[in-house]
Amino acid sequence: MAHIHKEVWIEADPDSVWSALRDWGALHERLVPGFVTETRLDGEDRIVTFFNGAVAREVLVDSDDGARRLAWSVVDGPYSHHNGVAQVLPVEDGCRFVWTADLLPDEAAAATAEMMERGVRTAKETLERPAA
């Protein structure tokens, strides 16, 4: 099973970053606009459309306000198994945004790692932007 770990320092209030991350239906507006072009809720699931046209159904596994941690699984997409976790960790002058994924098949790891790298860069750019 492949394990991918991406993290970035974000110069923003951890509570603001967590607010954007935990907003399950607004991924394309608040956290990673442009990287995700559409998020549509279907019951408790979300259907996510990425910049490259890829579409995935994601099931929310856990949202922990105390730990600022969100866990989900891609259940309709390119994986036979997927577990993703994103967490906001306070540090001086901002926070660390950590995104990990465990997935099968292993052959999907390289492309997924590239997507995740682009995703964390987009989150950083979005969340460090001054409020309009």
The first five atom37 places (N, CA, C, CB, O) and aatype in JSON, in Angstrom:
{
  "aatype": [12, 0, 8, 9, 8, 11, 6, 19, 17, 9, 6, 0, 3, 14, 3, 15, 19, 17, 15, 0, 10, 1, 3, 17, 7, 0, 10, 8, 6, 1, 10, 19, 14, 7, 13, 19, 16, 6, 16, 1, 10, 3, 7, 6, 3, 1, 9, 19, 16, 13, 13, 2, 7, 0, 19, 0, 1, 6, 19, 10, 19, 3, 15, 3, 3, 7, 0, 1, 1, 10, 0, 17, 15, 19, 19, 3, 7, 14, 18, 15, 8, 8, 2, 7, 19, 0, 5, 19, 10, 14, 19, 6, 3, 7, 4, 1, 13, 19, 17, 16, 0, 3, 10, 10, 14, 3, 6, 0, 0, 0, 0, 16, 0, 6, 12, 12, 6, 1, 7, 19, 1, 16, 0, 11, 6, 16, 10, 6, 1, 14, 0, 0],
  "atom_mask": [
    [1, 1, 1, 1, 1],
    [1, 1, 1, 1, 1],
    [1, 1, 1, 1, 1],
    [1, 1, 1, 1, 1],
    [1, 1, 1, 1, 1],
    [1, 1, 1, 1, 1],
    [1, 1, 1, 1, 1],
    [1, 1, 1, 1, 1],
    [1, 1, 1, 1, 1],
    [1, 1, 1, 1, 1],
    [1, 1, 1, 1, 1],
    [1, 1, 1, 1, 1],
    [1, 1, 1, 1, 1],
    [1, 1, 1, 1, 1],
    [1, 1, 1, 1, 1],
    [1, 1, 1, 1, 1],
    [1, 1, 1, 1, 1],
    [1, 1, 1, 1, 1],
    [1, 1, 1, 1, 1],
    [1, 1, 1, 1, 1],
    [1, 1, 1, 1, 1],
    [1, 1, 1, 1, 1],
    [1, 1, 1, 1, 1],
    [1, 1, 1, 1, 1],
    [1, 1, 1, 0, 1],
    [1, 1, 1, 1, 1],
    [1, 1, 1, 1, 1],
    [1, 1, 1, 1, 1],
    [1, 1, 1, 1, 1],
    [1, 1, 1, 1, 1],
    [1, 1, 1, 1, 1],
    [1, 1, 1, 1, 1],
    [1, 1, 1, 1, 1],
    [1, 1, 1, 0, 1],
    [1, 1, 1, 1, 1],
    [1, 1, 1, 1, 1],
    [1, 1, 1, 1, 1],
    [1, 1, 1, 1, 1],
    [1, 1, 1, 1, 1],
    [1, 1, 1, 1, 1],
    [1, 1, 1, 1, 1],
    [1, 1, 1, 1, 1],
    [1, 1, 1, 0, 1],
    [1, 1, 1, 1, 1],
    [1, 1, 1, 1, 1],
    [1, 1, 1, 1, 1],
    [1, 1, 1, 1, 1],
    [1, 1, 1, 1, 1],
    [1, 1, 1, 1, 1],
    [1, 1, 1, 1, 1],
    [1, 1, 1, 1, 1],
    [1, 1, 1, 1, 1],
    [1, 1, 1, 0, 1],
    [1, 1, 1, 1, 1],
    [1, 1, 1, 1, 1],
    [1, 1, 1, 1, 1],
    [1, 1, 1, 1, 1],
    [1, 1, 1, 1, 1],
    [1, 1, 1, 1, 1],
    [1, 1, 1, 1, 1],
    [1, 1, 1, 1, 1],
    [1, 1, 1, 1, 1],
    [1, 1, 1, 1, 1],
    [1, 1, 1, 1, 1],
    [1, 1, 1, 1, 1],
    [1, 1, 1, 0, 1],
    [1, 1, 1, 1, 1],
    [1, 1, 1, 1, 1],
    [1, 1, 1, 1, 1],
    [1, 1, 1, 1, 1],
    [1, 1, 1, 1, 1],
    [1, 1, 1, 1, 1],
    [1, 1, 1, 1, 1],
    [1, 1, 1, 1, 1],
    [1, 1, 1, 1, 1],
    [1, 1, 1, 1, 1],
    [1, 1, 1, 0, 1],
    [1, 1, 1, 1, 1],
    [1, 1, 1, 1, 1],
    [1, 1, 1, 1, 1],
    [1, 1, 1, 1, 1],
    [1, 1, 1, 1, 1],
    [1, 1, 1, 1, 1],
    [1, 1, 1, 0, 1],
    [1, 1, 1, 1, 1],
    [1, 1, 1, 1, 1],
    [1, 1, 1, 1, 1],
    [1, 1, 1, 1, 1],
    [1, 1, 1, 1, 1],
    [1, 1, 1, 1, 1],
    [1, 1, 1, 1, 1],
    [1, 1, 1, 1, 1],
    [1, 1, 1, 1, 1],
    [1, 1, 1, 0, 1],
    [1, 1, 1, 1, 1],
    [1, 1, 1, 1, 1],
    [1, 1, 1, 1, 1],
    [1, 1, 1, 1, 1],
    [1, 1, 1, 1, 1],
    [1, 1, 1, 1, 1],
    [1, 1, 1, 1, 1],
    [1, 1, 1, 1, 1],
    [1, 1, 1, 1, 1],
    [1, 1, 1, 1, 1],
    [1, 1, 1, 1, 1],
    [1, 1, 1, 1, 1],
    [1, 1, 1, 1, 1],
    [1, 1, 1, 1, 1],
    [1, 1, 1, 1, 1],
    [1, 1, 1, 1, 1],
    [1, 1, 1, 1, 1],
    [1, 1, 1, 1, 1],
    [1, 1, 1, 1, 1],
    [1, 1, 1, 1, 1],
    [1, 1, 1, 1, 1],
    [1, 1, 1, 1, 1],
    [1, 1, 1, 1, 1],
    [1, 1, 1, 1, 1],
    [1, 1, 1, 0, 1],
    [1, 1, 1, 1, 1],
    [1, 1, 1, 1, 1],
    [1, 1, 1, 1, 1],
    [1, 1, 1, 1, 1],
    [1, 1, 1, 1, 1],
    [1, 1, 1, 1, 1],
    [1, 1, 1, 1, 1],
    [1, 1, 1, 1, 1],
    [1, 1, 1, 1, 1],
    [1, 1, 1, 1, 1],
    [1, 1, 1, 1, 1],
    [1, 1, 1, 1, 1],
    [1, 1, 1, 1, 1]
  ],
  "atom_positions": [
    [[0.86, -1.18, 0.0], [0.0, 0.0, 0.0], [0.9, 1.23, 0.0], [-0.97, 0.0, 1.23], [1.84, 1.33, 0.78]],
    [[0.58, 2.16, -0.89], [1.35, 3.4, -0.98], [0.91, 4.36, 0.12], [1.19, 4.05, -2.37], [-0.27, 4.45, 0.44]],
    [[1.88, 5.08, 0.68], [1.6, 6.14, 1.64], [2.24, 7.42, 1.11], [2.15, 5.79, 3.08], [3.42, 7.45, 0.77]],
    [[1.44, 8.48, 1.03], [1.93, 9.77, 0.54], [1.74, 10.8, 1.64], [1.19, 10.2, -0.77], [0.69, 10.85, 2.29]],
    [[2.76, 11.62, 1.86], [2.72, 12.64, 2.9], [3.15, 13.97, 2.26], [3.65, 12.27, 4.12], [4.24, 14.08, 1.7]],
    [[2.28, 14.97, 2.36], [2.59, 16.31, 1.87], [2.3, 17.29, 3.0], [1.76, 16.67, 0.57], [1.31, 17.14, 3.72]],
    [[3.14, 18.27, 3.14], [2.84, 19.31, 4.13], [3.42, 20.63, 3.68], [3.38, 18.92, 5.51], [4.41, 20.7, 2.95]],
    [[2.76, 21.69, 4.16], [3.17, 23.04, 3.81], [2.89, 23.95, 5.01], [2.42, 23.54, 2.52], [1.93, 23.75, 5.75]],
    [[3.74, 24.94, 5.18], [3.51, 25.95, 6.21], [2.64, 27.02, 5.59], [4.87, 26.54, 6.75], [2.91, 27.49, 4.48]],
    [[1.59, 27.42, 6.31], [0.68, 28.45, 5.83], [0.69, 29.6, 6.83], [-0.78, 27.89, 5.65], [0.45, 29.41, 8.02]],
    [[0.98, 30.77, 6.33], [1.01, 31.97, 7.17], [-0.42, 32.5, 7.28], [1.97, 33.06, 6.58], [-0.81, 33.46, 6.62]],
    [[-1.19, 31.84, 8.15], [-2.59, 32.21, 8.38], [-3.02, 31.63, 9.72], [-3.53, 31.69, 7.22], [-2.4, 30.7, 10.24]],
    [[-4.07, 32.19, 10.27], [-4.6, 31.73, 11.54], [-5.07, 30.27, 11.42], [-5.77, 32.64, 12.0], [-5.84, 29.96, 10.51]],
    [[-4.63, 29.38, 12.3], [-5.04, 27.97, 12.22], [-6.55, 27.78, 12.23], [-4.43, 27.21, 13.38], [-7.06, 26.89, 11.55]],
    [[-7.28, 28.6, 12.98], [-8.73, 28.46, 13.0], [-9.34, 28.8, 11.65], [-9.33, 29.35, 14.09], [-10.32, 28.18, 11.24]],
    [[-8.78, 29.78, 10.95], [-9.27, 30.14, 9.61], [-8.99, 29.02, 8.61], [-8.63, 31.45, 9.13], [-9.82, 28.7, 7.76]],
    [[-7.8, 28.45, 8.71], [-7.43, 27.35, 7.82], [-8.34, 26.15, 8.09], [-5.93, 26.96, 8.0], [-8.84, 25.52, 7.16]],
    [[-8.56, 25.84, 9.36], [-9.43, 24.73, 9.72], [-10.86, 24.99, 9.23], [-9.42, 24.51, 11.25], [-11.52, 24.07, 8.74]],
    [[-11.33, 26.2, 9.35], [-12.68, 26.53, 8.89], [-12.83, 26.23, 7.4], [-12.99, 28.01, 9.17], [-13.86, 25.7, 6.97]],
    [[-11.83, 26.57, 6.61], [-11.87, 26.3, 5.18], [-11.79, 24.8, 4.89], [-10.73, 27.03, 4.46], [-12.51, 24.3, 4.03]],
    [[-10.94, 24.09, 5.61], [-10.77, 22.65, 5.4], [-12.05, 21.89, 5.77], [-9.59, 22.12, 6.24], [-12.47, 21.0, 5.02]],
    [[-12.66, 22.23, 6.88], [-13.81, 21.46, 7.36], [-15.11, 21.79, 6.63], [-14.0, 21.7, 8.82], [-16.11, 21.11, 6.84]],
    [[-15.1, 22.81, 5.77], [-16.3, 23.18, 5.02], [-16.46, 22.2, 3.86], [-16.21, 24.66, 4.49], [-16.09, 22.49, 2.72]],
    [[-17.0, 21.05, 4.16], [-17.05, 19.87, 3.3], [-17.58, 20.17, 1.89], [-17.91, 18.82, 3.94], [-17.09, 19.59, 0.92]],
    [[-18.54, 21.03, 1.77], [-19.14, 21.3, 0.47], [-18.55, 22.46, -0.29], [0.0, 0.0, 0.0], [-19.0, 22.75, -1.4]],
    [[-17.56, 23.13, 0.27], [-17.03, 24.34, -0.38], [-15.55, 24.22, -0.71], [-17.25, 25.54, 0.51], [-14.83, 25.23, -0.73]],
    [[-15.09, 23.02, -0.96], [-13.68, 22.78, -1.28], [-13.21, 23.65, -2.43], [-13.47, 21.31, -1.62], [-12.11, 24.21, -2.38]],
    [[-14.03, 23.78, -3.46], [-13.67, 24.53, -4.66], [-13.73, 26.05, -4.46], [-14.58, 24.14, -5.8], [-13.23, 26.8, -5.3]],
    [[-14.33, 26.51, -3.37], [-14.45, 27.94, -3.12], [-13.5, 28.43, -2.04], [-15.87, 28.26, -2.72], [-12.91, 29.5, -2.18]],
    [[-13.33, 27.66, -0.97], [-12.61, 28.17, 0.2], [-11.21, 27.63, 0.38], [-13.39, 27.88, 1.41], [-10.35, 28.33, 0.92]],
    [[-10.94, 26.4, -0.05], [-9.65, 25.79, 0.24], [-8.74, 25.71, -0.99], [-9.85, 24.4, 0.81], [-7.59, 26.14, -0.94]],
    [[-9.25, 25.17, -2.08], [-8.4, 24.94, -3.25], [-9.09, 25.32, -4.57], [-7.98, 23.48, -3.29], [-9.21, 24.49, -5.47]],
    [[-9.55, 26.58, -4.69], [-10.18, 26.99, -5.94], [-9.19, 26.88, -7.11], [-10.73, 28.43, -5.83], [-8.02, 27.26, -7.0]],
    [[-9.69, 26.37, -8.21], [-8.83, 26.16, -9.38], [-8.27, 24.75, -9.4], [0.0, 0.0, 0.0], [-8.28, 24.11, -10.46]],
    [[-7.81, 24.24, -8.3], [-7.38, 22.84, -8.2], [-8.62, 21.95, -8.23], [-6.54, 22.59, -6.89], [-8.66, 20.95, -8.95]],
    [[-9.63, 22.33, -7.46], [-10.96, 21.7, -7.52], [-11.88, 22.73, -8.17], [-11.48, 21.26, -6.09], [-11.96, 23.87, -7.72]],
    [[-12.56, 22.32, -9.23], [-13.41, 23.25, -9.96], [-14.87, 23.17, -9.55], [-13.29, 23.0, -11.44], [-15.63, 24.11, -9.78]],
    [[-15.27, 22.05, -8.95], [-16.65, 21.91, -8.49], [-16.71, 20.9, -7.35], [-17.57, 21.47, -9.66], [-16.03, 19.87, -7.37]],
    [[-17.53, 21.21, -6.37], [-17.85, 20.28, -5.29], [-19.36, 20.23, -5.19], [-17.18, 20.71, -3.92], [-20.01, 21.26, -5.01]],
    [[-19.9, 19.04, -5.32], [-21.35, 18.86, -5.25], [-21.66, 17.84, -4.17], [-21.93, 18.41, -6.62], [-21.08, 16.75, -4.15]],
    [[-22.57, 18.2, -3.26], [-22.96, 17.28, -2.2], [-24.03, 16.33, -2.72], [-23.47, 18.04, -0.97], [-24.95, 16.73, -3.44]],
    [[-23.88, 15.05, -2.35], [-24.85, 14.01, -2.67], [-25.1, 13.27, -1.37], [-24.35, 13.04, -3.82], [-24.4, 12.31, -1.05]],
    [[-26.1, 13.72, -0.62], [-26.28, 13.22, 0.74], [-25.11, 13.71, 1.58], [0.0, 0.0, 0.0], [-24.82, 14.91, 1.61]],
    [[-24.44, 12.8, 2.26], [-23.26, 13.17, 3.05], [-21.97, 13.08, 2.26], [-23.16, 12.29, 4.27], [-20.93, 13.55, 2.72]],
    [[-22.03, 12.5, 1.07], [-20.84, 12.38, 0.22], [-20.64, 13.69, -0.54], [-20.98, 11.19, -0.78], [-21.55, 14.52, -0.65]],
    [[-19.43, 13.86, -1.05], [-19.22, 14.97, -1.97], [-18.62, 14.41, -3.26], [-18.28, 16.07, -1.34], [-17.81, 13.49, -3.25]],
    [[-19.06, 15.0, -4.36], [-18.54, 14.65, -5.67], [-17.61, 15.8, -6.05], [-19.7, 14.43, -6.75], [-18.04, 16.95, -6.16]],
    [[-16.34, 15.48, -6.25], [-15.31, 16.48, -6.47], [-14.82, 16.39, -7.91], [-14.13, 16.29, -5.48], [-14.46, 15.31, -8.39]],
    [[-14.8, 17.53, -8.6], [-14.25, 17.61, -9.95], [-12.96, 18.42, -9.87], [-15.27, 18.27, -10.96], [-12.94, 19.54, -9.37]],
    [[-11.89, 17.83, -10.38], [-10.57, 18.46, -10.34], [-10.28, 19.21, -11.65], [-9.48, 17.41, -10.09], [-10.99, 19.04, -12.64]],
    [[-9.25, 20.04, -11.63], [-8.87, 20.88, -12.77], [-8.64, 20.09, -14.04], [-7.62, 21.66, -12.43], [-8.83, 20.61, -15.14]],
    [[-8.23, 18.83, -13.91], [-7.92, 18.0, -15.07], [-9.11, 17.17, -15.56], [-6.78, 17.07, -14.75], [-8.97, 16.35, -16.46]],
    [[-10.29, 17.4, -14.96], [-11.49, 16.68, -15.36], [-11.77, 15.42, -14.56], [0.0, 0.0, 0.0], [-12.85, 14.84, -14.68]],
    [[-10.82, 14.98, -13.76], [-11.04, 13.8, -12.92], [-12.15, 14.08, -11.91], [-9.72, 13.38, -12.19], [-12.26, 15.19, -11.39]],
    [[-12.97, 13.07, -11.66], [-14.08, 13.18, -10.72], [-13.98, 12.06, -9.71], [-15.45, 13.14, -11.47], [-13.69, 10.92, -10.06]],
    [[-14.23, 12.39, -8.44], [-14.17, 11.38, -7.38], [-15.31, 11.59, -6.4], [-12.82, 11.42, -6.64], [-15.68, 12.72, -6.08]],
    [[-15.87, 10.48, -5.92], [-16.85, 10.53, -4.83], [-16.08, 10.3, -3.53], [-18.0, 9.44, -5.02], [-15.35, 9.31, -3.38]],
    [[-16.26, 11.24, -2.6], [-15.56, 11.16, -1.32], [-16.57, 11.02, -0.19], [-14.67, 12.4, -1.11], [-17.57, 11.74, -0.14]],
    [[-16.28, 10.1, 0.72], [-17.11, 9.85, 1.89], [-16.39, 10.42, 3.11], [-17.42, 8.32, 2.08], [-15.22, 10.12, 3.33]],
    [[-17.07, 11.24, 3.88], [-16.5, 11.78, 5.11], [-16.4, 10.67, 6.14], [-17.35, 12.97, 5.65], [-17.4, 10.02, 6.46]],
    [[-15.21, 10.45, 6.66], [-14.99, 9.43, 7.68], [-15.03, 10.05, 9.07], [-13.64, 8.71, 7.46], [-15.65, 9.5, 9.98]],
    [[-14.36, 11.21, 9.24], [-14.33, 11.87, 10.55], [-13.95, 13.33, 10.38], [-13.33, 11.16, 11.49], [-13.13, 13.69, 9.54]],
    [[-14.56, 14.16, 11.2], [-14.21, 15.57, 11.3], [-14.04, 15.88, 12.78], [-15.31, 16.51, 10.64], [-15.0, 15.8, 13.55]],
    [[-12.82, 16.22, 13.18], [-12.49, 16.42, 14.59], [-12.07, 17.87, 14.81], [-11.37, 15.45, 15.05], [-10.95, 18.26, 14.48]],
    [[-12.99, 18.68, 15.37], [-12.7, 20.1, 15.59], [-11.54, 20.3, 16.56], [-13.93, 20.8, 16.12], [-10.72, 21.19, 16.35]],
    [[-11.46, 19.49, 17.61], [-10.4, 19.63, 18.6], [-9.01, 19.41, 18.02], [0.0, 0.0, 0.0], [-8.07, 20.14, 18.33]],
    [[-8.89, 18.41, 17.17], [-7.6, 18.09, 16.54], [-7.42, 18.81, 15.21], [-7.49, 16.59, 16.33], [-6.35, 18.72, 14.6]],
    [[-8.46, 19.52, 14.74], [-8.45, 20.16, 13.42], [-8.04, 19.14, 12.36], [-7.48, 21.41, 13.4], [-7.11, 19.36, 11.58]],
    [[-8.75, 18.01, 12.34], [-8.4, 16.87, 11.49], [-9.63, 16.38, 10.74], [-7.79, 15.72, 12.33], [-10.7, 16.19, 11.33]],
    [[-9.47, 16.18, 9.44], [-10.54, 15.7, 8.58], [-10.06, 14.42, 7.89], [-10.96, 16.78, 7.53], [-8.96, 14.38, 7.35]],
    [[-10.89, 13.38, 7.92], [-10.54, 12.11, 7.26], [-11.66, 11.75, 6.28], [-10.33, 10.97, 8.3], [-12.83, 11.95, 6.59]],
    [[-11.29, 11.23, 5.12], [-12.26, 10.86, 4.09], [-11.72, 9.69, 3.28], [-12.57, 12.05, 3.18], [-10.54, 9.34, 3.38]],
    [[-12.6, 9.11, 2.49], [-12.21, 8.02, 1.62], [-12.78, 8.26, 0.23], [-12.7, 6.67, 2.18], [-13.94, 8.65, 0.09]],
    [[-11.97, 8.04, -0.78], [-12.45, 8.09, -2.16], [-13.03, 6.71, -2.47], [-11.29, 8.48, -3.18], [-12.32, 5.7, -2.42]],
    [[-14.32, 6.67, -2.77], [-14.98, 5.38, -2.97], [-15.41, 5.15, -4.42], [-16.19, 5.28, -2.07], [-15.79, 4.03, -4.78]],
    [[-15.34, 6.17, -5.24], [-15.71, 6.03, -6.64], [-14.69, 6.83, -7.43], [-17.19, 6.52, -6.91], [-14.89, 8.01, -7.72]],
    [[-13.62, 6.18, -7.77], [-12.53, 6.86, -8.45], [-11.49, 5.84, -8.86], [0.0, 0.0, 0.0], [-11.82, 4.68, -9.09]],
    [[-10.25, 6.25, -8.96], [-9.22, 5.38, -9.52], [-8.6, 4.37, -8.54], [-8.14, 6.22, -10.08], [-7.65, 3.68, -8.9]],
    [[-9.12, 4.29, -7.32], [-8.47, 3.47, -6.29], [-9.31, 2.26, -5.9], [-8.19, 4.32, -5.07], [-10.54, 2.31, -5.92]],
    [[-8.63, 1.18, -5.54], [-9.33, 0.05, -4.92], [-9.4, 0.27, -3.41], [-8.63, -1.29, -5.26], [-10.23, -0.33, -2.73]],
    [[-8.51, 1.13, -2.89], [-8.55, 1.56, -1.48], [-7.98, 2.97, -1.41], [-7.73, 0.57, -0.55], [-6.99, 3.29, -2.06]],
    [[-8.63, 3.82, -0.6], [-8.11, 5.17, -0.39], [-8.55, 5.67, 0.98], [-8.59, 6.14, -1.5], [-9.72, 5.56, 1.34]],
    [[-7.62, 6.22, 1.72], [-7.92, 6.91, 2.97], [-7.09, 8.19, 2.98], [-7.61, 6.0, 4.24], [-5.86, 8.14, 2.91]],
    [[-7.76, 9.32, 3.07], [-7.07, 10.6, 3.12], [-7.31, 11.29, 4.44], [0.0, 0.0, 0.0], [-8.39, 11.17, 5.03]],
    [[-6.3, 12.0, 4.91], [-6.4, 12.78, 6.15], [-5.72, 14.11, 5.92], [-5.77, 12.02, 7.37], [-4.61, 14.16, 5.38]],
    [[-6.37, 15.19, 6.33], [-5.75, 16.5, 6.33], [-5.88, 17.07, 7.73], [-6.38, 17.45, 5.27], [-6.92, 16.92, 8.38]],
    [[-4.82, 17.73, 8.19], [-4.82, 18.27, 9.55], [-4.12, 19.62, 9.56], [-4.14, 17.29, 10.53], [-3.16, 19.85, 8.82]],
    [[-4.63, 20.49, 10.42], [-4.08, 21.83, 10.6], [-3.42, 21.86, 11.97], [-5.18, 22.94, 10.47], [-4.08, 21.68, 12.99]],
    [[-2.1, 22.08, 11.99], [-1.34, 22.08, 13.24], [-0.78, 23.47, 13.5], [-0.19, 21.03, 13.18], [0.0, 23.99, 12.7]],
    [[-1.18, 24.09, 14.61], [-0.7, 25.44, 14.92], [0.81, 25.46, 15.14], [-1.41, 25.99, 16.15], [1.37, 24.58, 15.79]],
    [[1.46, 26.47, 14.58], [2.87, 26.76, 14.83], [2.99, 28.27, 14.95], [3.81, 26.19, 13.68], [2.05, 29.0, 14.63]],
    [[4.13, 28.73, 15.4], [4.34, 30.17, 15.51], [4.14, 30.82, 14.14], [5.74, 30.49, 16.07], [4.68, 30.34, 13.15]],
    [[3.39, 31.9, 14.09], [3.14, 32.66, 12.86], [2.39, 31.87, 11.8], [4.44, 33.13, 12.29], [2.63, 32.06, 10.6]],
    [[1.48, 30.99, 12.2], [0.69, 30.28, 11.2], [0.37, 28.86, 11.6], [0.0, 0.0, 0.0], [0.06, 28.56, 12.75]],
    [[0.47, 27.98, 10.6], [0.16, 26.58, 10.86], [0.84, 25.69, 9.83], [-1.37, 26.35, 10.86], [1.24, 26.14, 8.76]],
    [[0.94, 24.43, 10.18], [1.36, 23.4, 9.23], [0.1, 22.74, 8.72], [2.35, 22.35, 9.88], [-0.75, 22.35, 9.51]],
    [[-0.02, 22.62, 7.41], [-1.13, 21.92, 6.78], [-0.56, 20.59, 6.3], [-1.77, 22.76, 5.59], [0.31, 20.56, 5.43]],
    [[-1.05, 19.5, 6.86], [-0.53, 18.17, 6.55], [-1.62, 17.37, 5.85], [-0.03, 17.44, 7.84], [-2.75, 17.29, 6.34]],
    [[-1.28, 16.77, 4.71], [-2.22, 15.93, 3.97], [-1.53, 14.61, 3.68], [-2.69, 16.63, 2.64], [-0.46, 14.57, 3.08]],
    [[-2.16, 13.51, 4.13], [-1.63, 12.18, 3.87], [-2.68, 11.34, 3.16], [-1.18, 11.51, 5.19], [-3.88, 11.58, 3.27]],
    [[-2.2, 10.33, 2.44], [-3.1, 9.38, 1.79], [-2.45, 8.01, 1.8], [-3.43, 9.82, 0.33], [-1.26, 7.86, 1.55]],
    [[-3.26, 7.01, 2.1], [-2.88, 5.61, 1.94], [-3.77, 5.07, 0.83], [-3.05, 4.78, 3.3], [-4.99, 5.26, 0.86]],
    [[-3.17, 4.41, -0.15], [-3.97, 4.01, -1.31], [-3.44, 2.77, -1.99], [-4.03, 5.13, -2.29], [-2.28, 2.4, -1.87]],
    [[-4.35, 2.15, -2.71], [-4.06, 1.05, -3.62], [-4.76, 1.37, -4.93], [-4.52, -0.34, -3.03], [-5.84, 1.96, -4.89]],
    [[-4.25, 1.02, -6.06], [-3.01, 0.28, -6.24], [-1.79, 1.18, -6.11], [-3.01, -0.41, -7.59], [-1.87, 2.4, -6.27]],
    [[-0.67, 0.56, -5.82], [0.58, 1.31, -5.66], [0.92, 2.12, -6.92], [1.73, 0.35, -5.34], [1.54, 3.18, -6.83]],
    [[0.51, 1.62, -8.07], [0.83, 2.28, -9.33], [0.19, 3.66, -9.44], [0.38, 1.43, -10.5], [0.6, 4.47, -10.27]],
    [[-0.81, 3.94, -8.61], [-1.46, 5.25, -8.63], [-0.73, 6.28, -7.78], [-2.9, 5.13, -8.15], [-1.1, 7.45, -7.77]],
    [[0.3, 5.86, -7.06], [0.97, 6.74, -6.09], [1.64, 7.95, -6.74], [2.0, 5.96, -5.33], [1.48, 9.07, -6.24]],
    [[2.37, 7.77, -7.82], [3.11, 8.89, -8.41], [2.16, 9.99, -8.88], [3.98, 8.4, -9.6], [2.38, 11.17, -8.58]],
    [[1.11, 9.63, -9.6], [0.16, 10.63, -10.09], [-0.58, 11.28, -8.92], [-0.84, 10.0, -11.07], [-0.84, 12.49, -8.94]],
    [[-0.92, 10.5, -7.91], [-1.62, 11.05, -6.75], [-0.72, 12.0, -5.99], [-2.1, 9.92, -5.83], [-1.18, 13.05, -5.54]],
    [[0.54, 11.66, -5.83], [1.49, 12.54, -5.13], [1.62, 13.88, -5.85], [2.87, 11.86, -5.02], [1.69, 14.92, -5.21]],
    [[1.65, 13.86, -7.19], [1.71, 15.1, -7.96], [0.46, 15.95, -7.72], [1.87, 14.79, -9.46], [0.55, 17.16, -7.54]],
    [[-0.69, 15.3, -7.72], [-1.94, 16.03, -7.47], [-1.94, 16.62, -6.06], [-3.16, 15.09, -7.65], [-2.32, 17.78, -5.88]],
    [[-1.52, 15.85, -5.08], [-1.5, 16.34, -3.7], [-0.54, 17.5, -3.54], [-1.12, 15.21, -2.74], [-0.83, 18.45, -2.81]],
    [[0.6, 17.45, -4.2], [1.56, 18.56, -4.14], [0.93, 19.83, -4.7], [2.86, 18.21, -4.93], [1.07, 20.91, -4.13]],
    [[0.25, 19.7, -5.82], [-0.44, 20.86, -6.4], [-1.54, 21.35, -5.45], [-1.03, 20.51, -7.79], [-1.75, 22.55, -5.31]],
    [[-2.23, 20.42, -4.81], [-3.29, 20.78, -3.87], [-2.79, 21.56, -2.67], [0.0, 0.0, 0.0], [-3.41, 22.56, -2.29]],
    [[-1.68, 21.14, -2.05], [-1.19, 21.86, -0.88], [-0.65, 23.23, -1.28], [-0.09, 21.05, -0.16], [-0.78, 24.19, -0.52]],
    [[-0.05, 23.34, -2.46], [0.41, 24.65, -2.94], [-0.78, 25.59, -3.16], [1.22, 24.5, -4.25], [-0.71, 26.77, -2.82]],
    [[-1.85, 25.06, -3.72], [-3.05, 25.87, -3.95], [-3.67, 26.32, -2.63], [-4.08, 25.08, -4.77], [-4.08, 27.47, -2.5]],
    [[-3.73, 25.41, -1.66], [-4.28, 25.78, -0.34], [-3.45, 26.9, 0.27], [-4.3, 24.55, 0.6], [-4.0, 27.86, 0.81]],
    [[-2.13, 26.79, 0.19], [-1.26, 27.82, 0.75], [-1.52, 29.16, 0.08], [0.23, 27.43, 0.59], [-1.71, 30.17, 0.76]],
    [[-1.54, 29.18, -1.24], [-1.78, 30.43, -1.99], [-3.13, 31.02, -1.64], [-1.69, 30.19, -3.5], [-3.25, 32.23, -1.44]],
    [[-4.14, 30.19, -1.57], [-5.51, 30.64, -1.29], [-5.63, 31.22, 0.12], [-6.51, 29.49, -1.46], [-6.2, 32.29, 0.3]],
    [[-5.1, 30.52, 1.09], [-5.31, 30.9, 2.49], [-4.38, 32.02, 2.94], [-5.12, 29.7, 3.37], [-4.66, 32.66, 3.95]],
    [[-3.31, 32.26, 2.23], [-2.44, 33.38, 2.57], [-2.86, 34.67, 1.87], [-0.99, 33.05, 2.21], [-2.35, 35.75, 2.19]],
    [[-3.78, 34.57, 0.94], [-4.28, 35.74, 0.23], [-5.03, 36.65, 1.2], [-5.21, 35.32, -0.96], [-5.82, 36.16, 2.0]],
    [[-4.8, 37.94, 1.15], [-5.56, 38.85, 2.02], [-7.05, 38.76, 1.76], [-5.09, 40.3, 1.84], [-7.47, 38.59, 0.61]],
    [[-7.84, 38.86, 2.8], [-9.3, 38.83, 2.65], [-9.76, 40.02, 1.82], [-10.0, 38.83, 4.03], [-9.24, 41.13, 1.95]],
    [[-10.73, 39.76, 0.97], [-11.22, 40.84, 0.08], [-12.12, 41.79, 0.87], [-12.01, 40.25, -1.13], [-12.63, 42.76, 0.31]]
  ]
}
